[in-house]
Amino acid sequence: MRIKILLLTLFLLPVSLFGQENVTVKGRVINEQGEAVEYVQVGIPKLQTGTISSADGHFEISAPCDTLEFFHVSYQSGSYLVTGPADDVVIVLHENELPPAVFIGGDTKEKYLLKPGTKILGDKGLIEFVPKTGSTKGVEIGSVAKTKKPFLVQDIQFSIYRNTIPDCVVSVNIYRIEGRDDEFVNVLRKPIYVNVAEASAPQEFHIQPEETILLEPGKYFISFQIVDCNEEALRAYLATPEDERDHSKMRLSSNIYLKSSYIRKAALGKMEHMPVNIGMVVKGLEYQ
């Protein structure tokens, strides 16, 4: 019998938190030029609730009256104070002004920044990103890597065992882990998005980042997150009674690797330690 770890929920039903009544907030995220900002993380970190905006910047979240925060790799974070239901909120994000990457002279050598860890249970053990009730997105999982010398990221690899989620889009991000409280600070200037086709056979992905990603000595978190899928197919799936659903549909599966990792169950939520991962690999050049 196939063993599955169903610990990653792609869609969660928002619930009342700490006795506060939730209200529905709908809106759109744009930049200073009035253009839509895709896949913005929206949430209330202290309450562990969140979602991700669509490709055209629209978002909908059920949350108590508190401050929503908005995060995107390429922009400064934004906020919105929820005082009641709203369906026409417009959030304007301002572009980040990050310093350009500084090239370092000297010798380099090829090296792995991150290895996948030990694969366990073969193809009988799977981590699954599984649709549930509701419409909230945001599960993020990744592995921890350390470098003692400056490191230039050249290749990010991961594999998908099977995918039955139509129009699936995933993002890859890199955070620097700072301080005693493990604060996660983004280091990318623009997002890395990958389209994952529907397939019953395994798929291998090798990502060569367009931007120069030069990591200073320190500890980093390299993450994987589903940010989009075919909403019509999702709604049809969720509209089907639980006992009538084809549970082989709307799932993205990966083999299980034993590796020190973190998981965030809602956009902008708290990162939590976990012992397994999807086996990501990061290769590049280490400066000597």
PESUL-V268127 format. One line per field, one symbol per residue. phi: phi as a letter, one per 40 degrees, with the letter a starting at -180 (. if undefined). A space follows every 50 residues. Layout:
phi=???
//
This chain:
phi=.ccbbcbbbcbbcdbcbfgcccbcbbaabbcccgccbcfccbibdcbfba abccccgcaaabaccaccbbbadcbccbaaccbidabacbbbbbccbccc cbcbchcbacaccbbcgccbgfccbbcbcbcbcgbcbicbbabcbbbcbd bbcbabbabbcabbccfcbbbbbbbccbgccfccbcbccacbbbcbccac ccbbbbbbdcccbbccdibbbbbbacbaacccccccccccddcbcccccf abbbccbcadabbbcadgcccbcacbacgcbbbibbcc
//
